Amino acid sequence: MRKTLFPLLVALLCLGGCKKQAGPMQVAEEYYGMLVRGDVDSYLCGMADYESMPDDYRAQLRDMFLDYLDREQRLRQGLVGVRALRDTLIGNDQAHVFLEVTFADSTREQVTLPLVKTTDGWRMR
């Protein structure tokens, strides 16, 4: 009985402790979802090398995305949803994810989000 329980216990512990890294489609959908919710700061933190960008450049990026959200609010009543459609992998460390963004006026737009794989996982380029 011990001989069969021990390998089973080890397998269960390994499965419980192992964390599968999210793929580019899931990551892109999560990042753009932050933008849909208006969480521009979290969205920007998903950019590769964001931490090493100069403060004034980060402020400009933040203002640009806030302006984008404001414009879309005025034109189409804002972003309400995002769905990953497909991705194109380029080697092992780059991807382009095609997303469908839905607006409150029920229009839809397809955007491409380029990603790069870093030591922290997939990040926006």
N, C-alpha and C positions, 0 to 999 in steps of 0.2 A: 504494500500500500504506500509506504514512504517513497519508494522508487518512482511511482507514478505521480504522486502529489508534488514532489520537489520540482521536477521540470515544469509542471503546470503552474506552480506558484511563481517560478522565475519568469516564465513567459508572460504571465499576467502583470507582474511588477514592471517588466520592461515595456509592455504595451501602454500601461498607465503612465509611465514616466517619459516615454518618448513623445516628442511634440513634432507633428508634421508641419513643415514650413508652407505657408500659403503660396499659391501660385500667382502668376502675374494678373490673371483676370480677377481673382478675388481681391487682391491688393489694390488694383486700379479702381474697382468698384467701391472699396472702402474709402480710398482717398477722395474720389469724386463725391461720395456720399457726404463727406465732411463739408465740402463746398456747397452741396445742396442744402445742408443744415445751417449754412452760414458760419461755420467754424473755420474761418480763413486761417487763423494761426495754426491749428492742427494740420490743415491741408498743406501749408507751407513747410511745416516740419517734416513732411513726407518727401521733400525734395532732397536729392542727393547733394551733399556738400552744403546744405543750408546753414549749418552751424558755423562754417568757415567763411560765409559771405560777409562783406562789410555791413555794418548796421544800417547805413543809409540806403544801400541796395535792397536789404530786406524790407525796409520801410516802404520803398518804392513798389516792391512786389506786392506787399500787403495792400497798399492804396490802389494798385491796379486791379487786384481781385475784388476789393470792396466796390470799386467803380463798376466792374463787370456785373456783380450781383445787383447793384442799384439800377443799372441800365436794364438788365433783364427783368427786374421787378416792374419797372415802368412800362417796358414794351410788352412783356408776356406774363405779367403777374408773378414772376419768379420761377425758380427751379423747384420741381417737386419730386423728381425721381431720377434714378440712373440705373442702367442695366448693362452689364458686360455682354457683348455679342460674340466676340471671338478675339483671338490673339495671334500674333505672328512672332515666333521666336527667332532671334538672330544669334546663332551660337548658343552658348550656355549662359550668357550674362546680359543679354539685351532682349527687349520685347516691345512690341507695339500692340496696345490693347484698344480695340474698337468698342466704344461705349455709345449707348443711346441715352440721351438726356431728354427727359420729359418736362415740359413747362406747364404752369397752371392753366394756360389757355388751351391746353391739349395738343399743342404743337410739339414736334420731336425733332431732335437734331443729333446727327452722328458726329462724334469727335474721336480723335485718336490721341491716346496718352502714351508717350514713350516712357519706358521704364528701363532701369539698369539694376543689375544685381550687385549688391554690396555685401560686406561682411554682416550687415544688419538686416539683410533680406532685400526684397525688391523696393526700390525707391524711384520717385519720378525724376526724369532727367530735365 
